[in-house]
Amino acid sequence: MHKATNVGRLSSEERKELVTRLLKSQNGLCYICNKAIDPKHDRIAIDRIRPRAQGGPNDQSNLGVVHDSCNRLTGSMPTHVDFQLLENALDFVLSAAEHAKKNTPRDLKYAILHIAAGIELLLKARLEKEHWSLLFANVDQADEASLRSGDFVSVDFKAAPKRLKGIAGIVLPETTLKQLAELYATRNKVQHLAIRIPMAQVRALVGQGHNFVLDFVKENLAKEAKPYEKEMKAIREQVAELEGFIAARLTAIKPQIDAANRLIECPRCLQETLEVGSDEPHCLYCEYECDWETLARERSETGEILRCPGCGEMSCTFVVFNNDDAGWYCLNCDVRYDSTGDESYTPCPRCGEGLVKGDGGMCSDCWHQVMSKDD
């Protein structure tokens, strides 16, 4: 803990000692221009690194030695990139909304990157509220020196919700976790790979990310966010415009929605606009297309999929219908096959790919193969 320091009340000897100590910590450089300071010949000043009006502490940890000319030249201009954790999160979120509003491929790329970064920082801000050590991926290695320097591996997006649930009792709904997972999967593609993503899909993900931020802050960080009400107001205004984009897109495709055979939630944009049951699965909103096998794997609770005994497509996925009931469901036929009881269905014992009644029989493909051998 540093003692409060009133530079104006220091004796000349105390001031000289303070300058020597600060210059040593600054490697002899002015913290504004980063050039050498000669305390014997240069006119110098002791300045606050972060103004007290902006939350800077009133102690020596917040003091720095500068050239007097640098101090007068900068005046009240900021000399550091300086954001608190929650402030940093909200700034990324606001930047994402500003980029999304411009609606160009380049801006939407940065919108995805920034909303993902903002949400990750937001989750960390809530963990920090419990205890700063929770920011470390390995809590056992947490120490204040590493925290101050930033030289540590921090908790990531996947681990943060689990830690919030286990320690703070904050349980994010499965639908929310699914949306965030899709957002981060898209972020990873943008950040690490060549990309080709429909713009409507990106806007939808960014919009959902912003809605999560508003709800999460209101429910979990309302008190901490009060100093940033200006940023929160700007975010709310930008979200209203993003929702306008989504609403306009849904209005534009309403004729196709009304004419669709059957619609389910799209695994990409997460709108209820993926048409199934007629042709190959395709999203009316974001234009995402895939085959039945890909769709089934994305929606399966276990990752396991089987061939439907009705349509013959690899479109049966294992899903939990409620807390106690689970079974096989064909996305193409919209038919449910129970996994328990007298009429239960199980994987074909011969190929493991087809779905058959649990009486020891084989799927139709295996029967055909066996019969053709007999012939």
Steps between C-alpha positions, in 0.01 A plus 500: 500500500654836394469811720319807367749751359457878480787603273454869581573440867821304453825654618770553238685197634186284494420617148854416386472151649162449335635610159795263533274210594249569222770547233652168600163325452462681163850402384592869491243581231221758487175304509343738244763528224705194602827696469776520759470739793807669652383614845803725537438703184141439382201683637278220630160452655331229703168419343211265569492216249124472530311813619316460828182614323528183292547276802878523530631413851643774719831329566848455354395207281314757289788747465751539220789733415468694172672782317334825604454583131321168440277560798397847377458382140266215583301686762199282570549286192512126575844348487406135551258247357317463829180296544365319804388140434126570474568827316716308252224243447234763431731690265547186288123443501432857390766474229334182371166677472657796320667268249183295446304817429724576200405160352802441278685166488804655667297665774301184569827310534612737773153496655531125559852533643405786731170362633673170580783682680251718686294206625809310615618805696149544641501145639841570651373822657231302681757243613722781629205619708521170689881503526786608275662155514211362293642686198783247489453181299682321782379656824779328694754709308324832563711779649462878507829570323390297196160666512654849487739409218242301303758226454278197556258270320149625573178303523354451152149520360425130546611487863355835613128398492578179691691699761217753529255216556712316755619800702255787446188290442439670163348247262485601134211330313591227252365712214730784602801269526418366156484851354829598661666181377392578143622858537843384618525233232440773242752727675763228477440462126530876450814528709689193379374395156382617162129566534182503295198571718164651395473858626151436638640221715768728644249776577273252678785368717619851585145604589454200729835573661395856580169386647692259725721788618205720595328219691818380671602847616150574630481174696860462619696825474243779542682674786843469339368637168357822648819703427466392136139600442606711201648191333197288593263758349701502177495119489121493548455748216723297268320177593170655398646562155637144478159361590361719224733325252380159615134600494537643150662178376224287653238723339672469164493117511149470650350361176758218499442440872125473449547261209758280674418137564648496851741729685743430783778701665802562276826388664681801349284811542278333765184639341198270462543511124671174396268327254496121525283215379503585130843542344844516662496713818541871425450817703273766358653769722878453467509269193689227686483163322607152610421133454291296742799332662666831582180643644432189707851504650465866593172441682580166663529503880765226484656554156355164389276483192322213319323433173125553522295183429238719334682732256836319485698819573771529767266741676415332832653678796488413868325777692367562850130579468468606863694450822423127520414394148740454210491322168569505128350768281508531121555859394381422149182304577415677827449158658600397849632150573497407868817350651319324785196275539351227281527710184856618567746559219874431514797508260518213250711221661667426165606840361433730793370769263136412446223540755296187572247379751679344793408141417834389360409576139715672242448824312366488144845565347648204685207277401555587135869420529434166669230402252715594200778272629253214538390548140 
